[in-house]
Amino acid sequence: MILPLESLALIELIESRGSFAAAATAMNKAPSAITYQLRQLEESLDVLIYDRSGHKAKLTPAGRALLEEGRKLLESSEALTKRVKAVASGWEAELRIVLDSIMPFEELMPWIEEFDRLGCPTRLRFSTEVLSGTWEALYSGRADLLIGSRLDQNQFAMATGLNIQNIGHSTFLFAVAPHHPLAKVEGVLCKDDIGQHRAVAVGDTSRNFKPMTFGLQTGQAVLTVPNLKAKVDAQLAGLGCGWLPWNLIADHVAQGRLILKQTEDPERQGTLCCAWHKGNSGKALEWWIAQLGRLKLNFSPPPQLLGGA
């Protein structure tokens, strides 16, 4: 049988007011009406909810369990009602945000706290993809909002109806661990120098788009890892070399755990952006777009460091 929420609310009211009579007064009903409603519930469940053998009716163990679980159902029902009303007023039930691995989740935590203060019902769901996989998640409908790198192959954006908004820029620098062989090579590294050592690369998570790779030499050995954090960890361990985003390695460089090396190629500049489907609307999406529109991320080192890298 389906438990009526009214009956669960009645038991909650009796316990909070302390007696059948007090609950009846609060509901502006006769005590007999309260007793009759409880009798019907007990008959339908075929259990005794209240022990009436004493001076004052008390919940049986089954009744106590019904009260405790019933409170959860009542809270869920109230929350659902609020969510449905809020969604009807323009708030999404869920906002799915996909992050490129260049964007650390902790960067967004202050925004999540600010979003929570709005008191809206929209649930946030974050996921992380790499390179083309991020754009594929948005394009395929698995995400509503993208925050990450603007890639060269994003010319498809105009044809597929995406809005793209730049929010900052990033710089990738060539780095190795102090104990890596390239750390001891003096001067500017040429492609042949680099090609003799294994590179660490992040695997593109795209399922259908053409996978992308950056900074690999022809015939170079490659260690493929799942995300940029893993790439940083692998290079810290001396397992390979490669280009890393400044925002993820600044502390490691400052503490000498990674060494920046100049190469024949200049440092690699990238654009950070957010993107969403044209025509998509919703108060949560609009809020995040507005916040991102005021953001000017700078994932680049100071100019003097670039000159000496």
C-alpha positions in Angstrom: 0.0 0.0 0.0 1.0 3.7 -0.4 1.3 5.5 2.9 -0.7 8.7 2.9 1.4 11.7 3.8 -1.5 13.1 5.8 -1.3 10.1 8.2 2.4 10.5 8.6 1.9 14.2 9.3 -0.7 13.4 11.9 1.6 11.1 13.8 4.3 13.8 13.7 1.9 16.3 15.0 0.7 14.1 17.9 4.3 13.5 19.0 5.2 17.2 18.7 2.1 18.3 20.6 2.2 15.5 23.2 -1.3 14.1 22.9 -4.2 13.2 20.7 -6.2 16.0 22.2 -3.6 18.7 21.6 -3.2 17.5 18.0 -6.9 17.6 17.5 -7.0 21.2 18.8 -4.2 22.2 16.4 -6.1 20.7 13.5 -9.4 22.1 14.6 -10.9 18.6 14.7 -12.6 16.5 17.3 -10.4 13.9 19.0 -12.6 11.2 17.7 -11.7 12.2 14.1 -8.0 11.8 15.0 -8.6 8.4 16.6 -10.6 7.2 13.6 -7.8 8.3 11.1 -5.2 6.4 13.2 -7.5 3.3 13.4 -7.8 3.3 9.6 -4.0 3.5 9.2 -3.4 0.7 11.7 -5.9 -1.5 9.9 -4.4 -0.8 6.5 -0.9 -1.6 7.7 -2.1 -4.5 10.0 0.1 -3.2 12.8 -0.5 -1.5 16.1 0.9 2.1 16.0 -0.1 3.3 19.4 -0.3 1.3 22.6 -3.4 2.5 24.4 -3.3 0.2 27.4 -1.9 2.8 29.7 -3.1 6.1 30.9 -1.5 7.8 27.9 -1.2 6.3 24.4 2.4 5.6 23.5 4.0 4.7 20.2 4.8 1.0 19.7 8.2 0.0 18.3 6.5 -0.3 14.9 4.9 3.1 15.4 8.3 4.6 16.4 9.9 3.2 13.2 7.0 4.6 11.2 7.5 8.1 12.8 11.2 8.1 12.1 10.9 7.0 8.5 7.8 9.1 8.0 9.7 12.2 9.0 12.2 11.6 6.1 9.3 11.2 3.7 7.7 14.4 4.9 10.9 16.3 4.5 11.5 14.8 1.0 7.9 15.7 0.0 8.4 19.3 1.2 11.7 19.6 -0.6 10.2 18.2 -3.8 7.3 20.6 -3.6 9.7 23.6 -3.3 11.8 22.3 -6.1 8.9 21.8 -8.5 7.6 25.3 -7.7 11.1 26.8 -8.2 11.6 24.9 -11.5 8.3 26.3 -12.7 9.5 29.8 -11.9 12.6 29.3 -14.2 15.2 27.4 -12.1 16.6 24.3 -13.6 16.3 21.0 -11.7 20.0 20.3 -12.4 22.8 22.2 -14.0 25.6 20.1 -15.5 29.0 21.8 -15.7 31.9 20.1 -17.5 35.4 21.3 -16.6 38.6 21.0 -18.7 41.3 19.5 -16.4 43.1 22.8 -16.7 40.4 24.3 -14.4 41.0 23.0 -10.8 37.7 22.3 -9.1 38.8 24.2 -6.0 38.8 27.4 -8.1 35.0 27.1 -8.3 34.3 26.4 -4.7 33.8 30.0 -3.7 31.3 30.4 -6.5 29.5 27.3 -5.4 29.2 28.8 -1.9 27.8 32.0 -3.3 25.4 30.1 -5.5 24.2 28.2 -2.4 23.4 31.5 -0.8 20.8 32.1 -3.5 18.7 29.4 -1.9 17.6 28.1 -5.3 16.7 24.4 -5.8 19.1 23.7 -8.8 21.4 20.8 -8.2 25.0 21.3 -9.5 26.7 18.4 -11.2 30.3 18.8 -12.1 32.4 16.5 -14.4 35.9 16.7 -15.9 37.0 15.9 -19.4 40.2 16.5 -21.4 40.7 18.5 -24.6 38.1 17.6 -27.2 36.2 15.5 -24.7 35.1 18.6 -22.9 33.6 20.1 -26.0 32.0 16.8 -27.0 30.3 16.6 -23.6 28.7 20.0 -24.3 27.9 19.3 -28.0 26.3 15.9 -27.2 24.1 17.3 -24.5 25.8 15.6 -21.6 26.7 19.1 -20.2 24.9 22.4 -20.1 27.9 24.6 -19.5 31.6 24.2 -20.3 34.5 25.9 -18.5 38.0 25.2 -20.0 40.3 25.8 -22.9 39.3 27.2 -26.3 40.7 24.8 -28.8 41.7 25.4 -32.4 39.1 23.0 -33.7 36.3 25.0 -32.1 35.3 26.4 -35.5 32.4 23.9 -35.2 30.9 26.2 -32.6 29.3 28.5 -35.1 27.7 25.6 -37.0 26.4 23.8 -33.9 24.9 26.9 -32.2 27.2 27.4 -29.2 27.9 30.6 -27.4 31.5 31.0 -26.4 32.8 33.6 -24.0 36.4 34.2 -23.2 37.2 34.4 -19.5 41.0 34.5 -19.3 44.2 33.1 -20.6 46.8 30.5 -19.7 50.4 29.7 -20.4 52.0 26.3 -20.8 55.7 26.0 -20.0 58.2 23.2 -20.6 59.2 21.6 -17.3 61.2 18.7 -15.9 62.1 17.4 -12.5 65.6 18.3 -11.2 66.7 14.7 -11.6 65.5 14.4 -15.2 68.3 14.2 -17.8 67.0 17.3 -19.6 67.5 19.4 -16.4 71.2 19.1 -16.9 71.2 20.2 -20.6 72.5 23.8 -20.9 70.9 26.4 -23.1 67.8 26.2 -25.3 66.4 22.7 -25.8 66.0 21.7 -29.5 63.5 19.3 -30.8 66.1 16.5 -31.0 67.0 16.9 -27.4 63.4 16.6 -26.3 62.6 13.8 -28.7 65.1 11.5 -27.1 63.1 11.4 -23.8 59.7 10.2 -23.0 56.9 12.7 -23.0 54.0 12.7 -20.6 50.7 13.4 -22.4 47.1 13.7 -21.2 44.8 11.4 -23.0 41.9 13.1 -24.9 38.6 11.8 -23.5 36.6 12.4 -26.7 34.5 9.5 -27.9 33.6 10.8 -31.3 35.6 13.9 -32.1 39.2 13.6 -33.4 41.5 13.2 -30.4 44.0 16.0 -29.9 47.6 16.0 -28.8 50.1 18.8 -28.2 53.9 19.2 -28.0 54.9 15.6 -29.1 57.8 15.0 -31.3 57.7 12.5 -34.2 58.7 9.0 -32.9 58.9 10.2 -29.3 58.0 7.7 -26.5 54.9 8.7 -24.7 53.4 8.0 -21.3 49.6 8.8 -21.4 47.9 9.8 -18.2 44.2 10.6 -17.4 44.4 14.4 -16.6 46.7 17.3 -16.0 47.1 16.7 -12.3 48.4 13.2 -13.1 50.7 14.7 -15.8 52.1 17.1 -13.2 52.6 14.2 -10.7 54.3 12.1 -13.4 56.8 14.9 -14.3 57.5 15.6 -10.7 58.5 12.0 -10.4 60.8 12.3 -13.4 58.8 9.9 -15.5 58.8 12.1 -18.5 58.9 15.7 -19.8 56.4 18.1 -21.4 54.4 21.3 -21.3 52.4 22.1 -18.2 50.0 24.9 -17.3 51.5 27.6 -15.1 48.6 27.6 -12.6 49.2 23.9 -11.7 53.0 24.2 -11.3 53.7 27.6 -9.9 54.3 26.3 -6.4 56.4 23.4 -7.6 58.6 25.7 -9.6 59.0 28.1 -6.6 60.1 25.2 -4.4 62.5 23.7 -6.9 60.5 20.5 -7.5 60.2 21.4 -11.2 62.6 23.3 -13.5 61.5 25.4 -16.4 63.5 24.9 -19.6 63.6 27.1 -22.7 62.9 25.4 -26.0 63.0 26.3 -29.7 59.3 26.7 -29.5 58.1 29.7 -27.4 55.8 29.2 -24.4 52.4 28.0 -25.5 49.6 30.5 -24.9 46.0 29.4 -24.5 42.6 31.0 -24.1 40.2 30.1 -21.3 36.5 30.3 -22.0 33.0 29.1 -21.1 30.5 27.9 -23.6 26.8 26.9 -23.7 24.1 26.1 -26.3 22.4 29.1 -27.9 18.7 29.2 -26.8 19.4 27.4 -23.5 17.9 29.4 -20.7 17.4 29.0 -17.0 18.2 31.1 -14.0 21.0 28.9 -12.8 22.8 28.9 -16.2 22.3 32.6 -16.5 23.8 33.2 -13.0 26.9 31.2 -13.8 27.3 32.8 -17.2 27.1 36.3 -15.5 29.7 35.3 -12.9 32.0 33.9 -15.5 31.5 37.0 -17.7 33.1 39.1 -14.9 36.0 36.7 -14.5 39.4 37.5 -15.9 41.5 34.4 -15.1 45.3 34.8 -15.5 47.0 31.4 -15.5 50.3 32.9 -16.7 53.7 33.5 -14.9 55.2 37.0 -14.5 57.0 38.3 -17.6 60.4 38.2 -16.0 60.0 34.5 -15.4 59.2 33.9 -19.0 62.3 35.7 -20.1 64.5 33.4 -17.9 62.6 30.1 -18.3 
